[in-house]
Amino acid sequence: METRSLGTTGPRVSALGLGCMGMSALYGDADRAESVATIHAALEAGVTLLDTGDFYGMGHNEMLIGEALRSAPAARRERALTSVKFGALRGPDGSWSGYDGRPAAVRNFAAYSLQRLGVDHIDVYRVARVDPDVPIEETVGAIAELVEKGHVRHIGLSEVGAETVRRAAATAPIADLQIEYSLISRGIEDEILPAVRELGIGVTAYGVLSRGLISGHFARDRTLAANDFRAMSPRFQGDNLRHNLDLVEALRATARNKGVTVAQCAIAWVLSRGEDIVPLVGARRRDRLTEALGALDVTLDAADLAAIEEAVPAGAAAGDRYPAAQMAHLDSER
Ligand SMILES: NC(=O)c1ccc[n+]([C@@H]2O[C@H](COP(=O)([O-])OP(=O)(O)OC[C@H]3O[C@@H](n4cnc5c(N)ncnc54)[C@H](OP(=O)(O)O)[C@@H]3O)[C@@H](O)[C@H]2O)c1
């Protein structure tokens, strides 16, 4: 599989990473056996980057990845790289109660993640959201100490703005910034992308299918479980949903002309944005994974890109990408 570098200091990884969140949380029920089979199929296809967060199902996602790694052939397991987010605080009822980026908490989170994953180091470690009470230098400095001790290989960032990227990069080498980027979430293009490029920091893009909204598979009348993030997401509500799915129909016509699926078109568009960008795909079934990997074979020329942009112009989506309370936690949206 094609590979790309996570910035100038990070590892070389498969051009598409597998985001495992939906296998444990936030998108309704998932099938455990199919999730493990999907991770195995991804490793077999040459995917090396597995993304998770310790708070995805309160440790469930890390244990699932640990199980999949243990039961994978040794050669594939050894090529796998883990990208882990920490910092989100949860309650026993699944509630969210803020972020903790204090150095003592960073060490504590890492100790538990290593155990749950069953690995002796984490390849890329990042705070999910900036703790407003802890300077980013302290949080990144604590990860840098874990790097020195061999528990972590590289430092990443998540959903931070250009100023925070600069402060973090002045503290320690940063491999990548993980941030939402898709045809309908292009907010990074003005300031954040130029800043990470200037600093030699890569991007792992999430939400490339906008959580399924622009996958071409999201039905207008789909009922979402109360614990599904999308039941609260502004882009999936009422008129916003209708408008956004109209954009998808325009994209479907463009994809059809190209002989690819809507999801492949959307993923290929993110891949086309630069060699420094690695899309994470949230496949949790093998058929979805196969479709997503097909995007690697899609070459978009100038006419294709123009047609895609005409179908889904920048800024065309209706609704914010997170509910207001969660938008307030995004350093990247300040
Ligand atoms: N740093 C952050 O703040 C942050 C935030 C969110 C996520 N992430 C990471 O990014 C990863 C990607 O998650 P995402 O929600 O952004 O993923 P996504 O790829 O935008 O969306 C995944 C959703 O798309 C649907 N889908 C339909 N066709 C698909 C296909 N061919 N391939 C893949 N998915 C398809 C899946 O639905 P069905 O399963 O119902 O078919 C799934 O619900 C997560 O797993 C997580 O690791 C990071």
The ligand as a MOL file (V3000), in Angstrom:
LIG
                    3D

  0  0  0     0  0            999 V3000
M  V30 BEGIN CTAB
M  V30 COUNTS 48 52 0 0 0
M  V30 BEGIN ATOM
M  V30 1 N -9.3770 13.7880 17.0460 0
M  V30 2 C -10.6690 13.8280 17.1160 0
M  V30 3 O -11.2470 14.7600 17.7080 0
M  V30 4 C -11.5000 12.7560 16.4870 0
M  V30 5 C -12.8920 12.8990 16.4400 0
M  V30 6 C -13.6330 11.8900 15.8320 0
M  V30 7 C -13.0040 10.7890 15.2920 0
M  V30 8 N -11.6490 10.6850 15.3500 0 CHG=1
M  V30 9 C -10.9510 9.5040 14.7970 0
M  V30 10 O -11.2240 9.4480 13.4210 0
M  V30 11 C -11.6980 8.1380 13.0900 0
M  V30 12 C -12.6210 8.2100 11.9180 0
M  V30 13 O -13.9340 8.5080 12.3880 0
M  V30 14 P -14.9410 9.3730 11.6660 0
M  V30 15 O -16.1890 9.4140 12.3720 0
M  V30 16 O -14.2480 10.6270 11.4350 0 CHG=-1
M  V30 17 O -15.0870 8.4980 10.3340 0
M  V30 18 P -15.7690 8.7110 8.9670 0
M  V30 19 O -14.9710 7.8180 8.0780 0
M  V30 20 O -15.9950 10.1240 8.5990 0
M  V30 21 O -17.2180 8.0950 9.2170 0
M  V30 22 C -17.4060 6.7880 9.6280 0
M  V30 23 C -18.8540 6.4570 9.3860 0
M  V30 24 O -19.0640 6.4180 7.9670 0
M  V30 25 C -19.8320 5.3020 7.5980 0
M  V30 26 N -19.3390 4.7470 6.3250 0
M  V30 27 C -20.0940 4.4990 5.2400 0
M  V30 28 N -19.3410 4.0120 4.2540 0
M  V30 29 C -18.1040 3.9250 4.7130 0
M  V30 30 C -16.8960 3.4650 4.1470 0
M  V30 31 N -16.8130 2.9980 2.9090 0
M  V30 32 N -15.7860 3.4950 4.9120 0
M  V30 33 C -15.8260 3.9570 6.1600 0
M  V30 34 N -16.9580 4.4010 6.7700 0
M  V30 35 C -18.0850 4.3820 6.0310 0
M  V30 36 C -19.6870 4.3070 8.7220 0
M  V30 37 O -20.9690 3.8120 8.8610 0
M  V30 38 P -21.4320 2.3400 9.2150 0
M  V30 39 O -20.4430 1.7690 10.1610 0
M  V30 40 O -22.7620 2.5910 9.8360 0
M  V30 41 O -21.4740 1.6280 7.9180 0
M  V30 42 C -19.2800 5.1330 9.9410 0
M  V30 43 O -20.4250 5.3950 10.7140 0
M  V30 44 C -12.3520 7.6530 14.3760 0
M  V30 45 O -12.4770 6.2520 14.3800 0
M  V30 46 C -11.4170 8.1780 15.3990 0
M  V30 47 O -10.3140 7.2970 15.5220 0
M  V30 48 C -10.9020 11.6530 15.9330 0
M  V30 END ATOM
M  V30 BEGIN BOND
M  V30 1 1 1 2
M  V30 2 2 2 3
M  V30 3 1 2 4
M  V30 4 1 4 5
M  V30 5 2 4 48
M  V30 6 2 5 6
M  V30 7 1 6 7
M  V30 8 2 7 8
M  V30 9 1 8 9
M  V30 10 1 8 48
M  V30 11 1 9 10
M  V30 12 1 9 46
M  V30 13 1 10 11
M  V30 14 1 11 12
M  V30 15 1 11 44
M  V30 16 1 12 13
M  V30 17 1 13 14
M  V30 18 2 14 15
M  V30 19 1 14 16
M  V30 20 1 14 17
M  V30 21 1 17 18
M  V30 22 2 18 19
M  V30 23 1 18 20
M  V30 24 1 18 21
M  V30 25 1 21 22
M  V30 26 1 22 23
M  V30 27 1 23 24
M  V30 28 1 23 42
M  V30 29 1 24 25
M  V30 30 1 25 26
M  V30 31 1 25 36
M  V30 32 1 26 27
M  V30 33 1 26 35
M  V30 34 2 27 28
M  V30 35 1 28 29
M  V30 36 1 29 30
M  V30 37 2 29 35
M  V30 38 1 30 31
M  V30 39 2 30 32
M  V30 40 1 32 33
M  V30 41 2 33 34
M  V30 42 1 34 35
M  V30 43 1 36 37
M  V30 44 1 36 42
M  V30 45 1 37 38
M  V30 46 2 38 39
M  V30 47 1 38 40
M  V30 48 1 38 41
M  V30 49 1 42 43
M  V30 50 1 44 45
M  V30 51 1 44 46
M  V30 52 1 46 47
M  V30 END BOND
M  V30 END CTAB
M  END
